Amino acid sequence: MADKRIIRALISVSDKIGILDFAKELSALGVEILSTGGTSKLLSEGGLSVTPVEKYTGYPEMMDGRVKTLHPKIHGGLLFVRDNADHVAQAENAGIVPIDIVVINLYPFRQTIAKPGVTVEEAVENIDIGGPAMVRSSAKNHKSVTILVDPADYAVVLSELKATGSTMIETRRRLMVKAYKHTADYDATITAHFASVYGVN
């Protein structure tokens, strides 16, 4: 069965293939869109109404983008249990609203280290922190949150949203497993690269 209607999405992608069309479809379905940085700019220039994450949280992006989504209003919105009255009350008291669908792909670490002559500093700056944190928070709360890390899944999610206003729990479970595999593979790539660079076993 489908769950409660999806009303809010957070979109923050490095690989922007298909994201404008996907976001347009979400917007046409009445889904509010939160977004960050370059993604927010792309969507706004594409004619969509977008709420920048910094406007929602009340905190600007800082430290050269290292800190932008690591905020209770983001992770609270992803993690609070929707049918837990205490969680709901705490969210309301803190001005936290539910985030129902999250579309994220991570900084291009693998592509960065594949470049000839890449420096340690360049590799380090392409280690995503906020992205994996949001992926993991969303996946943990997959009972209520739909997590998308692969553009190949946009179509099936849109199909379900158009049919029911939400996604099927079976879909959310499949995407949860895919999300954790995504972050595991990402961390494994980082581990292997720096183990080689620093000569650590």
C-alpha positions, 0 to 999 in steps of 0.5 A, a space after each residue: 500500500 502507499 503511504 501518506 501523500 508526499 508533500 516535500 522533497 529535498 534535492 541536492 545532486 552532483 550528477 544533474 542528469 534528468 533532475 530538472 525534468 524530475 523536479 518539474 514533475 514533482 512540482 506539478 504534483 504539488 510537492 514543495 522543493 528544498 534544494 542546495 547550491 548549484 542544484 537550487 540554481 539549476 532548478 530556479 533557472 528552469 522556472 521552478 519555485 525552490 526554497 534554498 536550504 539556508 532559507 529553511 534552516 536559517 543558517 548560510 552555507 559556510 566553510 566553502 560548502 563543507 557545512 550546509 545540510 548538517 542541521 537539525 531542521 534537515 535531519 530532524 525532518 528526515 528522521 522523526 517517526 511520523 506516528 510517534 506523538 513525542 517525535 511529532 511534538 518535538 518536531 513542531 516545537 523546533 519548527 521542523 517539517 517532514 521531508 518526504 523524498 530525498 534526491 541525492 548523489 554524492 560528490 564525484 570522488 571516484 571521477 576526481 581521483 581518476 584525473 591524472 595528477 590529482 592532489 590529496 587536497 583535491 581528493 579530500 575536498 571531494 569527500 562528501 559529508 552532508 550527502 551520505 549523512 542525508 542518505 543514511 538518515 533518509 534510508 533509516 526512516 524509509 518507513 516514511 521517507 523515499 531516498 533516491 540516489 540513482 536517476 534510473 529510479 526517477 521514473 518508477 517513483 514518479 509513476 507511483 506518485 502520479 498514481 497514489 500521491 506517495 510511494 509503495 513501501 516495497 519501493 522504499 525498502 528497495 531504495 533503502 537497500 540501494 542507498 546503503 550500498 551506495 554509501 558503502 561503495 562510496 566509503 570503500 572507494 575513499 578508503 582504498 584511495 587513501 590507504 594507497 596514498 598514505 601506505 596504510 593497510 
